[in-house]
């Protein structure tokens, strides 16, 4: 199996197909303790064997458990992979922010964070303070690269100005069902030698074709997602049909074709999740698929026809959405801080693997 990598001047190679770990230790996805304690480790270790180097996590994913599980699963392989972590920007106090950055590194079992991303734009707090901290952490050797997530291109540029150097990446939703990143984020990345990290590259599994008609998702994350509303599933049926047709020609799955489409852009890496070792193997294999120009165009056309028609969100609606996400993230962060306090005397994860 041949993994592909981004052409970047980073200290470590970044694989075009990565692994998202939001589901590690999370009850929301319905995977349970067996997944978190055993299968997640097997998934991570198999991903490394397949050449995956990009692993994405965050301090608020299941109160820090995602970081703990990932760090334990990587073991001695931690230094050879590119870990993308995130800090939630709701408590800008200098001391607490420094404690949180060090806490994430400790949970992962690393001395340096390869990529430290601002998890979501805070609509009432500018990026000047957090970028000042990021710059200090870079100088101190705690952070190597800085990234952002869910940022508009204007705020991405503003954050770079505040940092005084490049912000390597912007992590946003990008898939055949949501191509809004193509409007300005991808052109900016290509022009300025930056990268876009595509989360939810399969639209939470919608593009796999698995959730159709009577087979609806049972976990809380998908059950409440707009992707799985009856009208959304109906609207994407023609696109799923094209994915299946192209997949047959490559002896692949619709999900693999959707991933191959996402990473066809030279400045995009994708971070699908995986519920099993078999799934991470299929995801990694998508890096080998080369779509022809005709296949790519067929997917482009089907994607445009399946997209929901809606007006661009007003500035007020966007700010309200950001406030809602920050409030929710603040609650998750409180759980992380409480668990850290509860586990303060617990030993750090084993550094061997």
C-alpha positions in Angstrom: 0.0 0.0 0.0 1.4 3.4 -1.0 0.6 6.4 1.2 0.8 9.9 -0.3 2.0 12.9 1.6 1.6 16.7 1.4 4.4 18.6 -0.2 5.2 20.9 2.8 8.4 22.1 4.4 7.3 20.8 7.8 9.8 18.9 10.1 7.6 15.7 9.8 5.8 14.4 6.8 2.0 14.9 6.7 0.0 12.1 5.1 -2.8 12.9 2.8 -5.1 10.5 4.6 -5.0 11.0 8.4 -7.0 9.7 11.3 -9.5 11.8 13.3 -10.0 10.7 16.9 -13.1 12.6 18.0 -14.8 9.3 18.7 -12.0 8.0 21.0 -13.5 7.6 24.4 -16.8 9.2 23.4 -20.2 7.8 24.2 -21.8 10.1 21.6 -20.6 7.8 18.8 -22.0 4.7 20.4 -18.8 2.7 20.3 -18.6 1.8 24.0 -15.7 0.9 26.4 -14.5 -2.0 24.3 -13.7 0.3 21.4 -12.0 2.9 23.6 -9.9 0.4 25.6 -8.9 -2.0 22.9 -10.0 -1.3 19.3 -8.9 2.3 19.2 -5.3 1.2 20.0 -5.4 -1.4 17.3 -6.7 1.2 14.8 -3.9 3.7 15.6 -1.2 1.1 15.4 -2.5 -0.2 12.1 -2.7 3.3 10.7 1.0 3.9 11.6 1.9 0.6 9.8 0.1 1.8 6.7 2.1 5.1 6.6 -0.5 7.4 8.2 1.3 10.2 10.0 -1.5 12.7 10.6 -3.5 12.2 13.8 -6.0 14.8 14.9 -7.4 15.2 18.4 -8.4 18.0 20.9 -8.5 18.8 24.6 -12.3 18.8 24.7 -12.8 15.4 23.0 -14.3 13.3 25.8 -12.7 15.4 28.5 -9.1 14.7 27.3 -9.6 11.0 26.9 -9.1 11.2 23.1 -5.6 12.6 23.7 -4.8 10.0 26.4 -6.0 7.1 24.2 -4.1 8.4 21.2 -0.9 8.9 23.1 -1.0 5.5 24.7 -1.8 3.8 21.4 1.1 5.5 19.6 3.6 4.7 22.4 7.2 5.1 21.1 5.8 6.0 17.7 4.8 9.4 18.9 8.0 11.1 17.7 7.6 9.8 14.2 4.1 11.0 13.5 2.5 14.5 13.1 -0.1 15.0 15.9 -2.6 17.9 15.3 -4.1 19.0 18.6 -6.6 21.8 19.4 -7.1 24.4 22.2 -10.6 25.8 22.7 -10.4 29.7 22.9 -12.9 30.4 25.8 -10.5 31.1 28.7 -7.8 33.5 27.5 -6.0 33.8 30.9 -2.3 33.5 30.2 -1.5 31.1 33.1 -4.5 28.8 32.5 -3.8 28.7 28.7 -0.2 27.6 29.4 -1.4 25.0 31.8 -3.8 23.7 29.2 -1.2 23.4 26.5 1.2 21.5 28.8 -1.7 19.3 29.9 -2.5 18.3 26.3 1.2 17.5 25.8 1.2 15.4 29.0 -1.9 13.5 28.0 -0.4 12.7 24.7 2.9 11.8 26.3 4.9 14.3 24.1 7.2 17.2 24.9 6.2 19.2 21.8 2.9 19.7 20.0 3.5 19.3 16.2 0.4 21.4 15.3 -1.6 23.3 17.8 -4.8 24.6 16.4 -7.3 27.1 17.7 -10.4 24.9 17.7 -13.1 27.5 16.8 -13.2 31.3 16.3 -14.3 33.1 19.4 -16.7 35.9 18.1 -16.2 38.2 21.1 -12.4 37.8 21.6 -9.8 38.6 19.0 -7.0 36.3 18.2 -4.2 38.7 19.3 -4.0 37.2 22.8 -3.9 33.6 21.9 -1.5 34.2 19.0 0.8 36.0 21.3 0.8 32.9 23.5 1.3 30.6 20.4 4.3 32.7 19.4 5.8 32.3 22.9 5.1 28.6 22.9 6.9 28.3 19.6 9.9 30.1 20.9 9.9 27.9 24.0 9.7 24.7 21.9 6.3 23.6 23.2 4.6 24.2 19.8 6.1 23.6 16.3 3.4 24.7 13.9 0.2 26.8 14.5 -3.1 26.1 12.9 -6.7 27.2 13.2 -10.1 25.5 12.6 -13.4 26.7 11.2 -11.9 30.1 10.3 -13.0 32.3 7.5 -10.2 33.3 5.1 -10.3 36.8 6.5 -9.9 35.7 10.0 -7.2 33.2 9.0 -5.2 36.1 7.5 -5.9 38.3 10.5 -4.6 35.6 12.9 -1.4 35.2 10.8 -0.8 38.9 11.1 -1.3 38.6 14.9 1.1 35.6 15.1 3.7 37.3 12.9 4.4 34.2 10.9 2.6 31.5 9.0 -0.5 29.7 10.3 0.1 26.4 8.5 -3.4 25.1 8.4 -7.1 25.6 8.6 -9.3 22.6 9.6 -12.7 22.9 8.0 -15.5 20.6 6.8 -14.8 19.7 3.2 -16.5 16.9 1.2 -18.6 16.3 -1.8 -21.7 17.4 0.1 -20.1 20.6 1.4 -17.7 22.3 -1.0 -17.8 25.8 0.5 -14.0 25.7 1.2 -13.5 26.0 -2.6 -14.9 29.5 -2.6 -11.8 31.1 -0.9 -10.0 28.8 1.6 -8.5 26.5 -1.0 -7.4 29.3 -3.3 -5.8 31.0 -0.3 -4.0 27.8 0.7 -2.7 27.2 -2.8 -1.5 30.7 -3.3 0.2 31.0 0.1 1.5 27.5 0.5 -0.8 26.6 3.3 -3.0 23.5 3.8 -6.6 22.7 4.5 -7.3 19.8 6.8 -10.7 18.3 5.8 -12.7 17.1 8.7 -15.8 15.0 8.0 -14.5 14.1 4.5 -17.3 11.5 4.3 -20.0 13.8 5.7 -20.1 11.7 8.9 -20.5 8.6 6.8 -23.3 9.9 4.5 -21.1 9.5 1.4 -20.4 5.9 2.2 -23.9 5.1 1.0 -24.5 3.0 4.1 -27.3 5.2 5.5 -30.0 5.1 3.0 -33.8 4.6 3.3 -34.6 2.4 6.3 -31.0 2.2 7.5 -30.7 5.3 9.6 -27.9 6.1 12.1 -28.5 5.3 15.8 -25.7 7.2 17.4 -26.3 10.7 18.8 -23.8 12.5 16.6 -25.3 11.4 13.3 -28.9 11.3 14.5 -28.8 15.0 15.2 -26.8 16.0 12.1 -28.3 17.8 9.2 -26.6 15.3 6.9 -29.0 12.6 7.9 -32.3 14.4 7.6 -34.6 12.5 5.3 -34.4 15.3 2.7 -30.6 15.3 2.8 -30.4 11.6 2.3 -32.9 11.8 -0.6 -31.1 14.7 -2.2 -27.7 12.8 -2.2 -29.0 9.6 -3.7 -27.8 10.5 -7.3 -24.4 11.4 -5.9 -24.2 8.1 -4.1 -25.1 6.4 -7.4 -22.2 8.1 -9.2 -19.8 7.2 -6.3 -20.9 3.5 -6.6 -20.5 3.5 -10.3 -16.9 4.9 -10.2 -16.1 2.6 -7.2 -16.9 -0.4 -9.3 -14.3 0.6 -11.9 -11.6 0.9 -9.2 -12.7 -2.2 -7.2 -13.2 0.2 -4.4 -16.0 1.5 -2.1 -18.0 4.7 -2.5 -16.3 6.0 0.7 -12.9 5.4 -0.8 -13.8 7.3 -4.0 -15.2 10.2 -1.9 -11.9 10.3 0.0 -9.9 10.1 -3.2 -11.9 13.1 -4.5 -11.2 15.1 -1.3 -7.4 14.7 -1.4 -7.1 15.2 -5.1 -6.4 18.8 -4.3 -2.7 19.1 -3.7 -3.1 21.3 -0.5 -5.7 19.1 1.2 -5.3 16.3 3.7 -8.4 14.4 5.1 -8.9 13.1 8.6 -11.7 10.4 8.5 -12.5 8.5 11.6 -12.5 4.8 11.8 -14.6 2.3 13.8 -12.4 -0.7 13.0 -9.0 -1.8 11.7 -10.6 -2.8 8.4 -12.0 0.7 8.0 -8.7 2.4 8.6 -7.2 0.1 6.1 -9.8 1.0 3.5 -9.3 4.7 4.3 -5.6 4.5 3.8 -6.0 2.6 0.6 -8.0 5.6 -0.8 -4.6 7.4 -1.1 -3.7 5.0 -3.9 -6.7 5.8 -6.1 -6.2 8.2 -9.0 -9.4 9.5 -10.4 -9.5 10.2 -14.1 -10.5 13.7 -15.3 -13.8 12.3 -16.5 -14.5 10.6 -13.1 -13.6 13.8 -11.3 -15.9 15.8 -13.4 -18.7 13.4 -13.0 -18.4 13.7 -9.2 -18.2 17.5 -9.5 -21.5 17.6 -11.5 -23.3 15.1 -9.2 -22.1 17.1 -6.2 -23.5 20.3 -7.5 -26.9 18.8 -8.2 -27.1 17.3 -4.8 -26.2 20.4 -2.8 -28.8 22.2 -0.7 -29.7 25.6 -2.1 -29.5 28.2 0.7 -28.7 31.8 1.1 -25.3 32.7 2.5 -25.5 33.2 6.2 -25.6 36.8 7.4 -22.8 38.1 9.7 -25.2 38.1 12.6 -26.2 34.5 12.1 -22.6 33.4 11.7 -21.7 35.2 15.0 -24.6 33.5 16.8 -23.5 30.1 15.5 -20.0 30.8 16.7 -21.3 31.9 20.2 -23.3 28.6 20.4 -20.3 26.5 19.5 -18.1 28.4 22.0 -20.7 27.9 24.8 -20.9 24.2 24.0 -17.1 23.9 23.8 -16.8 25.7 27.1 -18.9 23.1 28.8 -16.7 20.3 27.3 -13.6 22.2 28.4 -14.9 22.4 32.0 -15.2 18.6 31.9 -11.7 18.3 30.7 -10.3 20.5 33.4 -12.3 18.7 36.1 -11.1 15.3 35.0 -7.5 16.6 34.9 -7.9 17.7 38.5 -9.5 14.4 39.5 -6.7 12.5 37.8 -3.8 14.8 38.9 -2.1 12.1 40.8 -2.5 9.4 38.1 0.7 8.3 36.4 1.4 9.6 32.9 0.7 7.2 30.0 3.4 4.6 29.3 5.9 6.0 26.7 6.6 2.6 25.4 4.6 1.0 22.6 
